[in-house]
Amino acid sequence: MRKVKVGYQLDFRNPPGSTLSFRDLYRECFAQVEAAERLGFDSIWLTEHHFTDDGYLPALMPAAAAIAARTTRVTIGTYVLLAPFLHPLKLAEDAAFVDVLSGGRLRLGIGLGYRAEEFDGFGVPRTQRLGRTLETIEILKRAWTGERFSFDGKYFKFRDVRVLPQPVSQPHPELLWGAGAAKSIRRAAELDMGFACVGGRREIGVYLEALKAAGKDAAHYSIVNSRVVYVADSEEDAWRDTRDALMYQAELYGKWLSAAAGTTDQSKVLIRPDADRLRRTSVLGTASEVAARLEEVLDSTPMTELIVVTQLPGLDPAKARRSLDRFGAEVLPRLK
Protein backbone atom coordinates (compact mmCIF):
# COMPACT_ATOMS: atom_id res chain seq x y z
CA MET A 1 0.00 0.00 0.00
CA ARG A 2 1.19 3.51 -0.83
CA LYS A 3 1.74 5.72 2.20
CA VAL A 4 -0.13 9.01 2.12
CA LYS A 5 -0.70 12.07 4.26
CA VAL A 6 -3.95 12.02 6.23
CA GLY A 7 -6.10 15.05 7.02
CA TYR A 8 -9.24 15.74 9.05
CA GLN A 9 -12.13 17.84 7.73
CA LEU A 10 -14.69 20.01 9.53
CA ASP A 11 -17.60 22.16 8.35
CA PHE A 12 -19.13 23.27 11.70
CA ARG A 13 -22.71 22.46 10.63
CA ASN A 14 -25.51 22.51 13.19
CA PRO A 15 -28.77 21.26 11.60
CA PRO A 16 -32.21 22.53 12.64
CA GLY A 17 -33.46 20.71 15.71
CA SER A 18 -29.99 20.26 17.20
CA THR A 19 -29.77 20.57 20.98
CA LEU A 20 -26.26 22.04 20.66
CA SER A 21 -25.63 25.76 20.49
CA PHE A 22 -23.24 26.93 17.81
CA ARG A 23 -20.84 27.99 20.56
CA ASP A 24 -20.81 24.48 22.04
CA LEU A 25 -20.43 22.88 18.62
CA TYR A 26 -17.50 25.14 17.76
CA ARG A 27 -15.83 24.32 21.07
CA GLU A 28 -16.17 20.60 20.38
CA CYS A 29 -14.89 20.96 16.81
CA PHE A 30 -11.80 22.87 17.90
CA ALA A 31 -11.17 20.20 20.53
CA GLN A 32 -11.22 17.67 17.69
CA VAL A 33 -8.68 19.79 15.78
CA GLU A 34 -6.31 19.74 18.72
CA ALA A 35 -6.82 16.00 19.18
CA ALA A 36 -6.17 15.36 15.48
CA GLU A 37 -2.80 17.10 15.71
CA ARG A 38 -1.84 15.10 18.82
CA LEU A 39 -2.91 11.86 17.14
CA GLY A 40 -0.58 12.46 14.19
CA PHE A 41 -2.84 13.78 11.43
CA ASP A 42 -0.98 15.84 8.86
CA SER A 43 -3.59 18.44 8.01
CA ILE A 44 -6.91 20.06 8.90
CA TRP A 45 -9.33 20.97 6.10
CA LEU A 46 -12.27 23.37 6.10
CA THR A 47 -15.16 23.54 3.67
CA GLU A 48 -17.52 26.43 2.96
CA HIS A 49 -21.08 27.31 2.02
CA HIS A 50 -23.41 30.25 2.63
CA PHE A 51 -27.07 30.94 3.47
CA THR A 52 -27.85 27.44 4.75
CA ASP A 53 -30.23 26.40 7.52
CA ASP A 54 -27.44 24.60 9.40
CA GLY A 55 -24.88 27.44 9.48
CA TYR A 56 -22.47 25.56 7.20
CA LEU A 57 -19.10 27.23 7.81
CA PRO A 58 -19.27 30.61 5.99
CA ALA A 59 -15.99 32.10 7.23
CA LEU A 60 -12.96 30.06 6.23
CA MET A 61 -10.19 32.53 7.04
CA PRO A 62 -11.38 33.28 10.62
CA ALA A 63 -11.72 29.53 11.22
CA ALA A 64 -8.27 28.90 9.75
CA ALA A 65 -6.80 31.60 11.98
CA ALA A 66 -8.38 30.00 15.05
CA ILE A 67 -6.91 26.63 14.06
CA ALA A 68 -3.51 28.21 13.44
CA ALA A 69 -3.56 29.62 16.97
CA ARG A 70 -4.44 26.22 18.45
CA THR A 71 -1.93 24.08 16.55
CA THR A 72 1.78 24.03 15.77
CA ARG A 73 2.34 21.39 13.10
CA VAL A 74 -0.67 20.48 10.92
CA THR A 75 -1.18 22.27 7.63
CA ILE A 76 -4.49 24.14 7.30
CA GLY A 77 -6.37 23.83 4.03
CA THR A 78 -9.60 24.98 2.39
CA TYR A 79 -11.57 22.27 0.59
CA VAL A 80 -12.70 24.55 -0.99
CA LEU A 81 -12.88 28.31 -0.71
CA LEU A 82 -15.53 29.84 -2.98
CA ALA A 83 -13.57 32.55 -4.75
CA PRO A 84 -16.34 34.32 -6.71
CA PHE A 85 -17.82 35.68 -3.48
CA LEU A 86 -14.64 37.34 -2.16
CA HIS A 87 -12.74 40.44 -3.15
CA PRO A 88 -9.29 39.18 -4.18
CA LEU A 89 -7.33 41.86 -2.31
CA LYS A 90 -9.19 41.14 0.92
CA LEU A 91 -8.63 37.43 0.41
CA ALA A 92 -4.93 38.09 -0.23
CA GLU A 93 -4.68 40.04 3.04
CA ASP A 94 -6.61 37.49 5.11
CA ALA A 95 -4.74 34.53 3.69
CA ALA A 96 -1.36 36.20 4.19
CA PHE A 97 -2.26 36.92 7.81
CA VAL A 98 -3.21 33.29 8.44
CA ASP A 99 -0.08 32.04 6.69
CA VAL A 100 2.12 34.27 8.86
CA LEU A 101 0.21 33.35 12.03
CA SER A 102 0.60 29.64 11.26
CA GLY A 103 4.25 29.85 10.24
CA GLY A 104 3.58 28.99 6.60
CA ARG A 105 0.99 26.22 7.04
CA LEU A 106 -1.87 27.60 4.92
CA ARG A 107 -3.06 25.80 1.76
CA LEU A 108 -5.82 27.26 -0.40
CA GLY A 109 -8.12 24.98 -2.31
CA ILE A 110 -10.17 27.24 -4.58
CA GLY A 111 -13.51 26.51 -6.22
CA LEU A 112 -16.10 28.22 -8.38
CA GLY A 113 -19.26 27.59 -6.38
CA TYR A 114 -22.50 26.27 -7.86
CA ARG A 115 -25.50 27.09 -5.63
CA ALA A 116 -27.88 29.71 -7.07
CA GLU A 117 -28.75 30.90 -3.54
CA GLU A 118 -25.14 31.91 -2.95
CA PHE A 119 -24.72 33.78 -6.22
CA ASP A 120 -28.05 35.54 -5.66
CA GLY A 121 -27.21 36.36 -2.06
CA PHE A 122 -23.89 37.94 -2.93
CA GLY A 123 -25.23 39.60 -6.08
CA VAL A 124 -22.72 37.83 -8.34
CA PRO A 125 -23.97 36.46 -11.67
CA ARG A 126 -23.21 32.74 -11.90
CA THR A 127 -21.94 33.31 -15.45
CA GLN A 128 -19.05 35.32 -13.98
CA ARG A 129 -17.79 32.63 -11.63
CA LEU A 130 -14.93 31.34 -13.78
CA GLY A 131 -13.71 34.76 -14.90
CA ARG A 132 -13.76 36.16 -11.38
CA THR A 133 -11.93 33.13 -10.02
CA LEU A 134 -9.20 33.19 -12.67
CA GLU A 135 -8.61 36.91 -12.06
CA THR A 136 -8.56 36.25 -8.31
CA ILE A 137 -5.81 33.63 -8.67
CA GLU A 138 -3.68 36.00 -10.74
CA ILE A 139 -4.23 38.83 -8.25
CA LEU A 140 -3.37 36.62 -5.27
CA LYS A 141 -0.03 35.64 -6.75
CA ARG A 142 0.87 39.24 -7.51
CA ALA A 143 -0.35 40.56 -4.18
CA TRP A 144 1.66 38.01 -2.22
CA THR A 145 4.94 39.28 -3.65
CA GLY A 146 4.65 42.20 -1.22
CA GLU A 147 5.33 44.64 -4.07
CA ARG A 148 3.07 47.39 -5.36
CA PHE A 149 1.09 46.49 -8.45
CA SER A 150 -1.86 47.51 -10.58
CA PHE A 151 -4.48 45.30 -12.20
CA ASP A 152 -6.86 45.99 -15.08
CA GLY A 153 -9.15 43.03 -15.55
CA LYS A 154 -12.72 42.49 -16.63
CA TYR A 155 -14.02 42.18 -13.08
CA PHE A 156 -11.38 43.81 -10.90
CA LYS A 157 -9.45 47.04 -11.45
CA PHE A 158 -7.13 48.81 -9.04
CA ARG A 159 -4.01 50.88 -9.17
CA ASP A 160 -0.77 50.92 -7.21
CA VAL A 161 -1.77 48.70 -4.28
CA ARG A 162 0.43 46.77 -1.87
CA VAL A 163 -0.60 43.85 0.34
CA LEU A 164 1.24 43.19 3.59
CA PRO A 165 2.18 41.09 5.43
CA GLN A 166 3.86 38.94 2.81
CA PRO A 167 3.14 35.22 3.36
CA VAL A 168 5.75 33.06 5.06
CA SER A 169 5.15 30.38 2.42
CA GLN A 170 7.27 31.00 -0.64
CA PRO A 171 6.59 31.91 -3.31
CA HIS A 172 3.07 31.76 -1.82
CA PRO A 173 0.69 29.35 -0.03
CA GLU A 174 -0.01 26.18 -1.96
CA LEU A 175 -2.93 26.55 -4.38
CA LEU A 176 -5.26 23.69 -5.32
CA TRP A 177 -8.12 23.69 -7.80
CA GLY A 178 -11.42 22.19 -6.66
CA ALA A 179 -13.43 20.55 -9.43
CA GLY A 180 -15.47 17.51 -10.44
CA ALA A 181 -16.19 18.00 -14.15
CA ALA A 182 -13.52 16.85 -16.60
CA LYS A 183 -13.11 20.20 -18.34
CA SER A 184 -12.63 21.99 -15.04
CA ILE A 185 -10.25 19.30 -13.77
CA ARG A 186 -8.02 19.79 -16.80
CA ARG A 187 -7.90 23.47 -15.98
CA ALA A 188 -6.11 22.61 -12.71
CA ALA A 189 -3.17 21.30 -14.71
CA GLU A 190 -3.24 24.33 -17.01
CA LEU A 191 -3.14 26.64 -13.99
CA ASP A 192 -0.24 24.68 -12.47
CA MET A 193 -2.29 23.95 -9.34
CA GLY A 194 -2.78 20.92 -7.15
CA PHE A 195 -6.10 19.10 -7.23
CA ALA A 196 -8.78 19.20 -4.54
CA CYS A 197 -10.71 16.28 -5.96
CA VAL A 198 -14.50 16.19 -5.89
CA GLY A 199 -15.02 12.56 -6.83
CA GLY A 200 -12.52 9.73 -6.86
CA ARG A 201 -10.39 7.52 -9.09
CA ARG A 202 -11.91 8.62 -12.40
CA GLU A 203 -11.51 12.33 -11.65
CA ILE A 204 -7.94 11.90 -10.43
CA GLY A 205 -7.18 10.01 -13.64
CA VAL A 206 -8.36 13.00 -15.68
CA TYR A 207 -6.06 15.29 -13.70
CA LEU A 208 -3.04 13.01 -14.05
CA GLU A 209 -3.58 12.71 -17.80
CA ALA A 210 -3.81 16.50 -18.06
CA LEU A 211 -0.54 16.91 -16.17
CA LYS A 212 1.13 14.36 -18.43
CA ALA A 213 -0.18 16.09 -21.56
CA ALA A 214 1.23 19.37 -20.28
CA GLY A 215 4.64 17.78 -19.64
CA LYS A 216 4.35 18.22 -15.88
CA ASP A 217 5.60 15.85 -13.19
CA ALA A 218 2.71 14.67 -11.01
CA ALA A 219 5.12 14.20 -8.10
CA HIS A 220 5.22 17.98 -7.70
CA TYR A 221 1.46 18.33 -7.09
CA SER A 222 -0.88 17.51 -4.21
CA ILE A 223 -3.98 15.43 -4.91
CA VAL A 224 -6.37 15.50 -1.96
CA ASN A 225 -9.53 13.42 -1.72
CA SER A 226 -12.02 12.86 1.09
CA ARG A 227 -13.96 9.92 2.52
CA VAL A 228 -16.52 9.63 5.29
CA VAL A 229 -14.84 7.43 7.90
CA TYR A 230 -16.31 6.17 11.19
CA VAL A 231 -14.82 3.64 13.60
CA ALA A 232 -17.09 1.75 16.00
CA ASP A 233 -17.41 -1.70 17.58
CA SER A 234 -19.04 -3.02 14.40
CA GLU A 235 -20.12 -1.89 10.96
CA GLU A 236 -23.73 -2.07 12.13
CA ASP A 237 -22.98 0.21 15.09
CA ALA A 238 -21.16 2.65 12.81
CA TRP A 239 -24.09 2.79 10.39
CA ARG A 240 -26.58 3.26 13.23
CA ASP A 241 -24.55 6.22 14.55
CA THR A 242 -24.05 7.91 11.18
CA ARG A 243 -27.14 7.03 9.13
CA ASP A 244 -29.31 10.04 9.95
CA ALA A 245 -26.44 12.50 9.53
CA LEU A 246 -25.37 10.94 6.23
CA MET A 247 -28.92 11.02 4.88
CA TYR A 248 -29.41 14.63 5.98
CA GLN A 249 -26.17 15.65 4.30
CA ALA A 250 -26.92 13.69 1.12
CA GLU A 251 -30.44 15.13 0.83
CA LEU A 252 -29.05 18.66 0.88
CA TYR A 253 -26.19 17.96 -1.54
CA GLY A 254 -28.52 16.06 -3.81
CA LYS A 255 -30.89 19.02 -3.95
CA TRP A 256 -28.08 21.55 -4.46
CA LEU A 257 -26.24 19.56 -7.11
CA SER A 258 -29.33 18.63 -9.12
CA ALA A 259 -30.56 22.24 -9.05
CA ALA A 260 -27.16 23.40 -10.30
CA ALA A 261 -27.37 20.85 -13.10
CA GLY A 262 -30.86 22.07 -14.03
CA THR A 263 -32.65 18.82 -13.18
CA THR A 264 -34.88 17.36 -10.49
CA ASP A 265 -33.43 13.88 -11.10
CA GLN A 266 -31.02 13.29 -8.22
CA SER A 267 -30.04 9.84 -9.52
CA LYS A 268 -27.48 11.47 -11.81
CA VAL A 269 -25.59 13.55 -9.20
CA LEU A 270 -22.54 12.44 -7.25
CA ILE A 271 -24.13 12.72 -3.78
CA ARG A 272 -27.76 11.72 -3.22
CA PRO A 273 -29.99 10.36 -0.44
CA ASP A 274 -29.64 6.66 -1.25
CA ALA A 275 -29.15 4.85 2.06
CA ASP A 276 -27.72 1.65 0.56
CA ARG A 277 -25.26 3.60 -1.58
CA LEU A 278 -24.21 5.83 1.33
CA ARG A 279 -23.59 2.82 3.54
CA ARG A 280 -21.56 1.16 0.80
CA THR A 281 -19.44 4.20 -0.14
CA SER A 282 -18.74 5.40 3.41
CA VAL A 283 -15.92 3.68 5.27
CA LEU A 284 -17.63 2.29 8.36
CA GLY A 285 -16.79 -0.46 10.82
CA THR A 286 -14.21 -1.69 13.29
CA ALA A 287 -10.70 -0.27 13.20
CA SER A 288 -9.52 -3.36 11.36
CA GLU A 289 -12.34 -3.14 8.81
CA VAL A 290 -11.82 0.58 8.26
CA ALA A 291 -8.08 0.14 7.81
CA ALA A 292 -8.58 -2.64 5.27
CA ARG A 293 -11.13 -0.60 3.30
CA LEU A 294 -8.89 2.46 3.25
CA GLU A 295 -5.91 0.40 2.13
CA GLU A 296 -8.03 -0.75 -0.82
CA VAL A 297 -9.01 2.85 -1.59
CA LEU A 298 -5.42 4.05 -1.46
CA ASP A 299 -4.20 1.20 -3.65
CA SER A 300 -6.76 2.02 -6.34
CA THR A 301 -6.99 5.82 -6.08
CA PRO A 302 -3.68 7.68 -6.63
CA MET A 303 -4.17 10.52 -4.15
CA THR A 304 -1.34 12.05 -2.14
CA GLU A 305 -3.54 12.95 0.81
CA LEU A 306 -6.64 11.33 2.29
CA ILE A 307 -9.08 13.63 4.08
CA VAL A 308 -11.13 11.90 6.78
CA VAL A 309 -14.65 13.21 7.44
CA THR A 310 -16.10 12.07 10.76
CA GLN A 311 -17.94 15.03 12.31
CA LEU A 312 -21.04 14.79 10.16
CA PRO A 313 -23.84 17.38 10.48
CA GLY A 314 -26.02 16.49 13.45
CA LEU A 315 -23.76 13.70 14.72
CA ASP A 316 -23.12 13.94 18.46
CA PRO A 317 -19.59 15.42 18.75
CA ALA A 318 -18.84 12.96 21.56
CA LYS A 319 -19.41 10.09 19.13
CA ALA A 320 -17.33 11.78 16.43
CA ARG A 321 -14.53 12.31 18.95
CA ARG A 322 -14.64 8.68 20.04
CA SER A 323 -14.33 7.59 16.41
CA LEU A 324 -11.53 10.10 15.82
CA ASP A 325 -9.55 8.82 18.81
CA ARG A 326 -9.93 5.21 17.72
CA PHE A 327 -8.96 6.06 14.16
CA GLY A 328 -5.87 7.90 15.37
CA ALA A 329 -4.76 5.09 17.65
CA GLU A 330 -5.69 2.03 15.60
CA VAL A 331 -5.94 3.00 11.91
CA LEU A 332 -3.70 6.01 11.25
CA PRO A 333 -0.40 4.18 12.00
CA ARG A 334 -1.25 1.62 9.29
CA LEU A 335 -1.84 4.31 6.68
CA LYS A 336 1.27 6.33 7.45
Secondary structure as UniProt FT lines:
FT   STRAND          5..10
FT   TURN            16..17
FT   HELIX           22..39
FT   STRAND          43..46
FT   TURN            53..54
FT   HELIX           60..70
FT   STRAND          75..82
FT   HELIX           83..85
FT   HELIX           88..102
FT   STRAND          106..111
FT   HELIX           116..122
FT   HELIX           126..128
FT   HELIX           129..143
FT   TURN            144..145
FT   STRAND          149..152
FT   STRAND          157..161
FT   STRAND          174..179
FT   HELIX           182..190
FT   TURN            191..192
FT   STRAND          194..197
FT   HELIX           201..213
FT   TURN            214..215
FT   HELIX           218..220
FT   STRAND          223..231
FT   HELIX           235..260
FT   TURN            261..262
FT   HELIX           266..268
FT   HELIX           275..281
FT   STRAND          283..285
FT   HELIX           287..300
FT   STRAND          305..309
FT   TURN            313..314
FT   HELIX           317..326
FT   HELIX           327..331
FT   HELIX           332..335
//
